[in-house]
Amino acid sequence: MNFVEIDIFGVYVAPISILLLLALILTGVLRRVANHFGLLRYVWRPPLFVGAVYVVVLSTIVLFVAR
């Protein structure tokens, strides 16, 4: 994929902002699933863990899109 600006209603948006939003949505879904099964109780600092999961999800999306 060529990383070019995306035109949304006449406003040019950087492609990384779309990927950031997608990663935020996926991380929210993963957090809800982990919270539903009680997995976040076993994590030392849940906000730090969720932030790390967000970075992992974002980097995975960027790597898949760049191919």
N, C-alpha and C positions, 0 to 999 in steps of 0.2 A: 504494500500500500504506500502510496505517496502521501506524506503528511502535508496536506495543504489546508488552507482555511476553509471552513464550511459556512455557507451562506444560509442563515436562518432568519427569514423575514427581513432581509436587507441588512442584517448585521453579521459581519464576519466574525466567526468564533474559531479560536485556536483548537486544533484537534485534541490536544492534551486535556482541555477542559471537558470535552465530551467523555474522554476516558476516565477522568477524575470522577465525574458524576456516575458513570457506570460502575466504577469500583466502589463508590460510596453506597450505592444501592445493593450491590452484591454483598458487601461487608455487613450491611444492615440485616440482610436476610440470614447470613451466616450467624450473626450475633443472636438473632431471635431463635434460631434453631438450637444454638448452644445453650441459650438461657432456658429454653423449653425443656431440654434434657438435663439441666442442672450442671452442665460442664463448667460454667464460669465460677462455680463455688470452689473449684480446685485450683484456680489460677491465683497467683500471689497478688497481682494488681490487674484487675479486669480492664480498666481503661488503657493501660499500657499494652496489654495483650491484644485488645481490639485494634489499637493503633498499629501494632506490628502486623496484624492480619490484613489491615487495610493496605499497608505498604506491599505486602506479598501479593495480594490480589491485584493491585495496580501494576506492579512490575510484571506479573504474569500476563495481564491483558495487553500491556504495551509490547511484550515480546511476541505474543500471538498475532497482534495486528501488524507488527513490523515485518513479519514473514510474508 
